[in-house]
Amino acid sequence: MKINYQETTSDLLTRINIHDAYGARDIDKWMLEVLPLEQGMTILDVGCGAGKQCFSYLTYLSGKANITGGDVSKELLAKAEEENAKLGKRVTFQELDFNQTFPLASDTYDLLSCCFAIYYAEDIPFTIKEMHRVLKPGGHLFTTGPMPENKRMFYDIIHETTGKEIPPMPGSSRYASQILASLQSEFSEVRVEIFENPLTFPQVEPFLAYTRASLSEDRRLWNAFFQTKEDFEKIMAKIAEVAQKRFDHNKQLVMTKVVGGFLAEK
Ligand SMILES: C[S@@+](CC[C@H](N)C(=O)[O-])C[C@H]1O[C@@H](n2cnc3c(N)ncnc32)[C@H](O)[C@@H]1O
């Protein structure tokens, strides 16, 4: 499956900031509870983006771990390096395309994480095999991604606005099905954890900012909805009306993120 996807730094950071501001729960805290983290570990974070998870592990382990972050986006890696410089360059960041053989030795890592990224892989079994290869025997792979019921209100509003069926999303359409099945066939044991986080918007504006950052993240998937910037702005204006009606009725807008954490042992 060829996935035309390119995360932009500003869209990703906009969504992270909105989760922080309006979410009831902290996903980084949840991950730290679920992950088998110990000082002295060798850790690889694949699809590391601007380094959110790498820096969270570094702080949690008081800097006593060997942490590498890999991503295909030079722009996001540069952002990660900016933060890394402030923290004394304790994390190694490198280019890594998970659609290619990883430029890394086999049996190397105690823990490999891949947060909100694995579903962009073109060939899921290939990428999972590569992740399995670079893990030490007994090492763990942890992935996160959207479950099918994720962000229902967001999709309901877009459906109500356009009258069109929502296209299958690379994440929610295959994370709990194809990706979980691939993990189960490659690894000896897979545990499934669920994280639910209601985002409560006290005005319509932050929901619209989220919608913009989310639609443009996956803009090629929304081809049937808009192609030009003008079409996009027209749809955004209609989404604003539908969201405002819901808001006037309920006095708030609540969008629940439903995330699956899959912890697999080699
Ligand atoms: C939604 S972001 C998540 C980033 C980070 N893990 C976080 O949670 O903030 C998805 C990430 O997957 C990366 N990505 C997409 N395709 C990739 C590929 N072929 N190889 C490596 N990373 C990729 C993107 O560049 C982006 O950083």
The ligand as a Tripos MOL2 file, in Angstrom:
@<TRIPOS>MOLECULE
LIG
   27    29     1     0     0
SMALL
NO_CHARGES

@<TRIPOS>ATOM
      1 C1          2.0730   11.7020   13.7020 C.3       1 LIG1
      2 S1          3.8140   11.8270   13.6100 S.3       1 LIG1
      3 C2          4.3360   11.1720   15.1820 C.3       1 LIG1
      4 C3          5.6640   11.6930   15.6410 C.3       1 LIG1
      5 C4          6.0630   11.3370   17.0880 C.3       1 LIG1
      6 N1          6.2090    9.9100   17.2880 N.3       1 LIG1
      7 C5          5.0340   11.9040   18.0610 C.2       1 LIG1
      8 O1          4.2150   11.1440   18.6020 O.co2     1 LIG1
      9 O2          5.0530   13.1440   18.2620 O.co2     1 LIG1
     10 C6          4.2210   10.5560   12.4470 C.3       1 LIG1
     11 C7          5.7200   10.4680   12.2050 C.3       1 LIG1
     12 O3          6.0000    9.3660   11.3150 O.3       1 LIG1
     13 C8          7.0490    9.7790   10.4880 C.3       1 LIG1
     14 N2          7.1150    8.9340    9.2840 N.ar      1 LIG1
     15 C9          6.2300    8.8600    8.2450 C.ar      1 LIG1
     16 N3          6.6910    8.0260    7.2960 N.ar      1 LIG1
     17 C10         7.8810    7.5280    7.7520 C.ar      1 LIG1
     18 C11         8.8460    6.6110    7.2210 C.ar      1 LIG1
     19 N4          8.6820    6.0630    6.0080 N.pl3     1 LIG1
     20 N5          9.9290    6.3140    7.9660 N.ar      1 LIG1
     21 C12        10.1290    6.8950    9.1840 C.ar      1 LIG1
     22 N6          9.2620    7.7900    9.7320 N.ar      1 LIG1
     23 C13         8.1600    8.0980    9.0280 C.ar      1 LIG1
     24 C14         6.7170   11.2280   10.1690 C.3       1 LIG1
     25 O4          7.8020   11.9370    9.6070 O.3       1 LIG1
     26 C15         6.2930   11.7120   11.5520 C.3       1 LIG1
     27 O5          7.3940   12.1680   12.3090 O.3       1 LIG1
@<TRIPOS>BOND
     1     1     2 1
     2     2     3 1
     3     2    10 1
     4     3     4 1
     5     4     5 1
     6     5     6 1
     7     5     7 1
     8     7     8 2
     9     7     9 1
    10    10    11 1
    11    11    12 1
    12    11    26 1
    13    12    13 1
    14    13    14 1
    15    13    24 1
    16    14    15 ar
    17    14    23 ar
    18    15    16 ar
    19    16    17 ar
    20    17    18 ar
    21    17    23 ar
    22    18    19 1
    23    18    20 ar
    24    20    21 ar
    25    21    22 ar
    26    22    23 ar
    27    24    25 1
    28    24    26 1
    29    26    27 1
@<TRIPOS>SUBSTRUCTURE
     1 LIG1         1 GROUP 0 **** ****
